[in-house]
Amino acid sequence: RQGMEKGHQKTILYLIRPNLLCAGMMVLTLKRLSCIVISACALLCIVISGCARQSIDFPAYPVNPNDPKAQLTAAIDAFQQAEDAIHRKDKRDYAYKGMSFADRCIELAPNMAPCYFYKATNTGLYYQAHIFGYPTGMVTIAESAQKAAELDPAYEAGGAYRILGKLYLEAPSFNIGSNEVTRDLDKSYQYLKKAVTEYPEYPENHIFF
């Protein structure tokens, strides 16, 4: 009888253990699901708070829509604000405004090199914060910097050459479309060498090279 009782107890234990195991697995699964839900809620809060952030009020001063110099000043200020911005959305918004001012500057003064220079720089910052469409943005940067270099290569001590050198250094090594900018180390070297050779007094040219 004792043997039967022991055997019966063992049978009960064998029956109970899988149930305990299943229960334990359910607890672990619920804990994991809770973590996922909490993480998702936290992410949603971040997204909502980012979307709820008020759009930037820039510039705080009036800009004459028919004065290319005024448009250029606003484009430069927008670039500086975008460069210093902590939040990605603010960087994107400042840079977008800078691109718009630069476009207007180009429209009013198509032979003014700084307009193209700040079109390139603001576009670069914009696509740092807004990755969608960056292949088109890289083409815009290349075209704007090339135009700035043609009109006034001395602006910002070869600034357009630095932009082009860095662009061809950091561009992806593959492309999807036929007109996209791809990595070209030879071009990068030539542009950066040109900047440091023609404007050796400017420290950043040496750093970039």
C-alpha positions as CSV (number, residue, x, y, z in Angstrom):
1,R,0.0,0.0,0.0
2,Q,2.8,2.4,0.9
3,G,4.4,1.6,-2.5
4,M,1.2,2.3,-4.2
5,E,0.9,5.6,-2.4
6,K,4.4,6.6,-3.3
7,G,3.8,5.7,-6.9
8,H,0.6,7.6,-6.8
9,Q,2.4,10.6,-5.3
10,K,5.1,10.4,-8.0
11,T,2.4,10.3,-10.7
12,I,0.7,13.4,-9.2
13,L,4.1,15.2,-9.1
14,Y,4.7,14.3,-12.8
15,L,1.3,15.7,-13.6
16,I,1.9,18.8,-11.5
17,R,5.4,19.6,-12.8
18,P,4.3,20.3,-16.4
19,N,1.5,22.5,-15.1
20,L,3.9,24.4,-13.0
21,L,6.3,24.7,-15.9
22,C,3.5,26.0,-18.1
23,A,2.4,28.4,-15.4
24,G,6.0,29.7,-15.1
25,M,6.3,30.1,-18.8
26,M,3.0,32.1,-18.8
27,V,4.3,34.4,-16.1
28,L,7.5,35.0,-18.0
29,T,5.6,35.6,-21.2
30,L,3.3,38.0,-19.4
31,K,6.3,39.8,-18.0
32,R,7.9,40.1,-21.4
33,L,4.6,41.4,-22.9
34,S,4.4,43.9,-20.1
35,C,7.9,45.2,-20.9
36,I,7.0,45.4,-24.6
37,V,3.8,47.3,-23.9
38,I,5.6,49.7,-21.5
39,S,8.3,50.3,-24.1
40,A,5.8,50.8,-26.8
41,C,3.9,53.3,-24.6
42,A,7.1,55.1,-23.8
43,L,8.0,55.3,-27.5
44,L,4.5,56.6,-28.3
45,C,4.8,59.3,-25.7
46,I,8.1,60.4,-27.2
47,V,6.6,60.5,-30.7
48,I,3.5,62.3,-29.5
49,S,5.6,64.9,-27.6
50,G,7.8,65.4,-30.6
51,C,4.8,65.9,-32.8
52,A,3.2,68.2,-30.3
53,R,6.2,70.4,-30.1
54,Q,5.3,73.8,-31.6
55,S,6.9,74.7,-34.9
56,I,9.8,77.1,-34.6
57,D,9.2,80.9,-34.8
58,F,12.0,81.9,-37.1
59,P,13.3,84.4,-37.8
60,A,12.3,86.8,-35.1
61,Y,13.0,89.8,-37.3
62,P,11.4,90.9,-40.6
63,V,13.0,89.7,-43.8
64,N,12.5,91.7,-47.0
65,P,11.3,89.2,-49.6
66,N,12.8,91.2,-52.4
67,D,16.3,91.8,-50.9
68,P,18.8,89.0,-51.7
69,K,21.1,90.1,-48.9
70,A,18.3,89.9,-46.4
71,Q,17.4,86.4,-47.7
72,L,21.0,85.4,-47.4
73,T,21.3,86.7,-43.8
74,A,18.2,84.7,-42.9
75,A,19.6,81.6,-44.6
76,I,22.9,81.9,-42.6
77,D,21.1,82.5,-39.3
78,A,18.8,79.4,-40.0
79,F,21.9,77.3,-40.7
80,Q,23.5,78.4,-37.4
81,Q,20.3,77.6,-35.5
82,A,20.0,74.2,-37.2
83,E,23.6,73.4,-36.4
84,D,23.1,74.2,-32.7
85,A,19.7,72.6,-32.4
86,I,19.4,69.7,-29.9
87,H,16.2,68.2,-31.1
88,R,16.1,66.5,-34.5
89,K,12.8,68.2,-35.4
90,D,14.1,71.7,-34.6
91,K,17.3,70.9,-36.7
92,R,15.1,69.9,-39.6
93,D,12.7,72.9,-39.3
94,Y,15.5,75.4,-39.1
95,A,17.4,73.9,-42.0
96,Y,14.2,73.7,-44.1
97,K,13.7,77.5,-43.5
98,G,17.3,78.1,-44.4
99,M,16.8,76.1,-47.7
100,S,13.8,78.3,-48.5
101,F,15.6,81.5,-47.8
102,A,18.6,80.3,-49.9
103,D,16.2,79.4,-52.8
104,R,14.7,82.9,-52.7
105,C,18.2,84.4,-52.6
106,I,19.1,82.4,-55.7
107,E,16.0,83.5,-57.4
108,L,16.7,87.2,-56.7
109,A,20.5,87.0,-57.3
110,P,21.4,83.9,-59.4
111,N,25.1,85.0,-59.6
112,M,25.5,85.3,-55.8
113,A,27.8,82.5,-54.6
114,P,26.9,82.6,-50.9
115,C,23.2,81.8,-51.8
116,Y,24.3,78.5,-53.3
117,F,26.7,77.8,-50.5
118,Y,24.0,78.1,-47.8
119,K,21.6,76.2,-50.0
120,A,24.1,73.3,-49.8
121,T,24.8,73.6,-46.1
122,N,21.2,73.9,-45.1
123,T,20.2,71.0,-47.3
124,G,23.0,68.9,-45.7
125,L,21.6,69.6,-42.2
126,Y,18.1,69.0,-43.3
127,Y,18.8,65.5,-44.5
128,Q,20.8,64.8,-41.4
129,A,17.5,65.1,-39.5
130,H,15.2,63.9,-42.2
131,I,16.7,60.8,-43.9
132,F,13.8,60.2,-46.3
133,G,14.8,61.5,-49.8
134,Y,18.5,61.9,-48.9
135,P,19.7,60.7,-52.4
136,T,17.9,63.7,-53.9
137,G,19.3,65.9,-51.2
138,M,22.8,64.8,-52.0
139,V,22.3,65.8,-55.6
140,T,21.1,69.2,-54.5
141,I,24.1,69.6,-52.2
142,A,26.5,68.7,-55.1
143,E,24.9,71.0,-57.6
144,S,24.7,73.9,-55.2
145,A,28.3,73.6,-54.0
146,Q,29.6,73.2,-57.6
147,K,27.7,76.4,-58.6
148,A,29.2,78.2,-55.5
149,A,32.7,77.1,-56.5
150,E,32.2,78.3,-60.0
151,L,30.9,81.7,-59.0
152,D,33.3,82.4,-56.1
153,P,35.8,79.6,-55.1
154,A,37.3,81.9,-52.5
155,Y,34.0,82.2,-50.5
156,E,34.6,80.8,-47.0
157,A,38.2,80.1,-48.0
158,G,37.2,77.3,-50.4
159,G,34.1,76.3,-48.5
160,A,32.5,74.8,-51.6
161,Y,35.5,72.6,-52.1
162,R,35.2,71.4,-48.5
163,I,31.6,70.6,-49.0
164,L,32.2,68.6,-52.1
165,G,35.2,66.8,-50.7
166,K,33.3,65.7,-47.6
167,L,30.2,64.8,-49.8
168,Y,32.1,62.5,-52.1
169,L,33.9,60.9,-49.1
170,E,30.8,60.1,-47.1
171,A,28.3,59.3,-49.9
172,P,27.2,55.7,-50.1
173,S,29.2,53.4,-52.4
174,F,26.1,52.3,-54.4
175,N,23.2,54.0,-56.0
176,I,19.7,53.1,-57.0
177,G,19.1,55.8,-59.6
178,S,21.3,56.9,-62.4
179,N,21.7,60.5,-61.2
180,E,22.5,59.9,-57.6
181,V,25.8,60.9,-55.9
182,T,28.0,58.0,-54.9
183,R,31.3,57.7,-53.1
184,D,34.2,58.9,-55.2
185,L,37.5,59.0,-53.2
186,D,39.4,60.5,-56.1
187,K,37.0,63.4,-56.4
188,S,37.0,63.9,-52.6
189,Y,40.8,64.0,-52.6
190,Q,41.0,66.5,-55.5
191,Y,38.4,68.9,-53.9
192,L,40.0,68.8,-50.5
193,K,43.5,69.1,-52.0
194,K,42.3,72.1,-54.0
195,A,40.9,73.8,-50.8
196,V,44.1,73.3,-48.8
197,T,46.4,74.3,-51.7
198,E,44.6,77.5,-52.7
199,Y,43.6,78.5,-49.1
200,P,46.3,77.1,-46.8
201,E,45.7,79.8,-44.2
202,Y,42.3,78.4,-43.3
203,P,42.8,75.6,-40.6
204,E,39.6,73.7,-41.5
205,N,41.0,73.0,-45.0
206,H,43.9,71.1,-43.4
207,I,41.7,69.3,-41.0
208,F,39.3,68.1,-43.8
209,F,42.3,67.1,-46.0
